[in-house]
């Protein structure tokens, strides 16, 4: 891999989750990439984050998706880098990327379900996060 996964930052883990959702249906859409870029450029959690790392994190995520147990490795990497209090943040970013194009596809829905499970997101909290994403991405 191009980056030492042991040295991933919490921000790297958030980016990895967003990229994973975008890649989940094997069709990375421009609207999803824009959602990732906007989050990194404008949200306080990414203040001081080196945007050049997005490419590296994307490469790691792509490599993991090509491995048989890659999704498990991705979640292990994310849990190792991300403090538990940011698990819901990761889920919120993942939901925003999934909703960015105005449609949710089965692979995205399955990955969101897996994220909820792996990050132990309470079902009621997940529903609230999902509703917020849906409201932000409605088309007139």
VENCORGI-V847330 format. One line per field, one symbol per residue. ss: DSSP state (A for helix, B for strand, O for the rest). psi: psi as a letter, one per 30 degrees, with the letter a starting at -180 (. if undefined). burial: I if it has 24 or more other ideal C-beta (glycine too) atoms within 12 Angstrom, else O. A space follows every 50 residues. Layout:
ss->???
psi->???
burial->???
This chain:
ss->OOOOAAAOOAAAAAAAAAAAAAAOOOOOOAAAAAAAAAAAAAOAAAOOOO OOAAAAAAAAAAAAAAOOOAAAAAAAAAAAAOOAAAAAAAAAAAAAAAAO OOOOOAAAAAAAAAAAAAOOOOAAAAAAAAAAAAAAOOOO
psi->lfkjffgkleeeeeeeeeeeeefeggijleeeeeeeeeeeffkefgkgkj fffeeeeeeeeeeefflegeeeeeeeeeeefkkefgeeeeeeeeeeeefe ggkkleeeeeeeeeeeeeghkkeeeeeeeeeeeeefgkk.
burial->OOIOIOOIIIIIIIIIIIIIIIIIIOOIIOOIIOIIIOIIOOOOIIOOIO OOIIOIIIOIIOOIIOOOOOIOIIIOIIIOIIOOOIIIIIIIIIIIIIII IOOIOOOIOOIIIIIIOIIOIOOOOIOOIIOOIOOOIOOO
